[in-house]
Amino acid sequence: MIFIEEKYPTDNRVVIQVEGQLTHETLPILREVCLKHQVSLPSVEVALDLNGLTHIGREAKVFLRELREWVLLVDLPEFLRLELFPELPPSPE
């Protein structure tokens, strides 16, 4: 199960909040939401808030690595940050 919510803190920024499990069954939903914003005009800054993520599958990990080129990943759970992006500094406490 996955919960995705889009928030617009400013006119040119969207925060996509993700909670639950990101698996091969739920990944197409997140992909569709993200890609919708990638092609939107005028373009907006896209931030993906993954703080509520409890599980992630292999396919979803690959997708997040690809997203990193144009999406700001925020509030990564520590287990995910260590596995995908060990070069990033730990989140401030």
C-alpha positions as MATLAB code, in Angstrom:
seq = 'MIFIEEKYPTDNRVVIQVEGQLTHETLPILREVCLKHQVSLPSVEVALDLNGLTHIGREAKVFLRELREWVLLVDLPEFLRLELFPELPPSPE';
ca = [
       0.000    0.000    0.000;
       1.204    3.504   -0.815;
      -0.042    7.000   -0.057;
       1.054    9.905   -2.259;
       0.122   13.520   -1.640;
       1.099   16.551   -3.711;
       1.578   19.841   -1.865;
       2.263   23.230   -3.431;
       4.071   25.409   -0.856;
       4.782   27.991   -3.596;
       3.636   28.549   -7.170;
       6.833   27.100   -8.609;
       7.404   24.186   -6.220;
       5.640   20.904   -5.579;
       6.412   18.511   -2.745;
       5.373   14.927   -3.368;
       4.998   13.162   -0.035;
       5.276    9.372   -0.126;
       4.245    7.026    2.674;
       4.092    3.245    2.823;
       5.654    0.627    0.584;
       7.216    1.429   -2.771;
       7.225   -1.846   -4.707;
       6.893   -2.921   -8.328;
       3.088   -2.770   -7.864;
       3.039    0.796   -6.508;
       5.991    2.251   -8.424;
       3.941    3.076  -11.574;
       1.753    5.394   -9.480;
       4.719    7.385   -8.194;
       6.358    7.366  -11.626;
       3.224    8.848  -13.200;
       2.992   11.616  -10.580;
       6.677   12.532  -10.935;
       6.715   12.486  -14.714;
       3.612   14.680  -14.827;
       5.625   17.400  -13.118;
       8.729   16.814  -15.220;
       6.866   17.762  -18.384;
       4.735   20.515  -16.869;
       5.039   24.039  -18.191;
       5.958   26.355  -16.705;
       8.356   24.059  -14.985;
       8.232   23.623  -11.231;
      10.820   22.501   -8.736;
       9.938   18.982   -7.641;
      10.799   17.663   -4.186;
      10.128   14.072   -3.195;
       9.599   13.628    0.554;
      10.282   10.000    1.434;
      10.146   10.276    5.212;
       7.090    8.007    5.459;
       8.569    5.243    3.325;
       8.594    1.908    5.173;
       9.762   -0.458    2.418;
      11.299   -0.091   -1.022;
      11.805   -2.672   -3.746;
      14.769   -3.070   -6.086;
      13.001   -1.508   -9.083;
      12.011    1.527   -7.012;
      15.613    2.020   -5.862;
      16.734    2.236   -9.473;
      13.976    4.748  -10.190;
      15.020    6.970   -7.270;
      18.611    7.001   -8.493;
      17.377    8.159  -11.907;
      15.093   10.793  -10.386;
      17.967   12.352   -8.521;
      18.987   14.157  -11.726;
      15.923   16.439  -11.664;
      14.089   15.820   -8.371;
      15.198   16.941   -4.935;
      15.006   13.975   -2.552;
      14.204   15.160    0.973;
      13.783   13.437    4.325;
      15.214   10.135    3.168;
      14.858    7.433    5.806;
      18.311    6.531    7.109;
      18.110    2.949    5.767;
      17.517    4.317    2.268;
      20.104    7.086    2.417;
      22.808    4.637    3.495;
      21.966    2.152    0.758;
      21.364    4.477   -2.178;
      23.399    7.571   -1.417;
      26.151    6.824    1.115;
      28.001    9.940   -0.027;
      25.255   12.192    1.366;
      25.712   13.530    4.886;
      23.373   12.148    7.580;
      20.147   14.016    8.199;
      20.402   16.595   10.990;
      18.670   15.465   14.158;
];
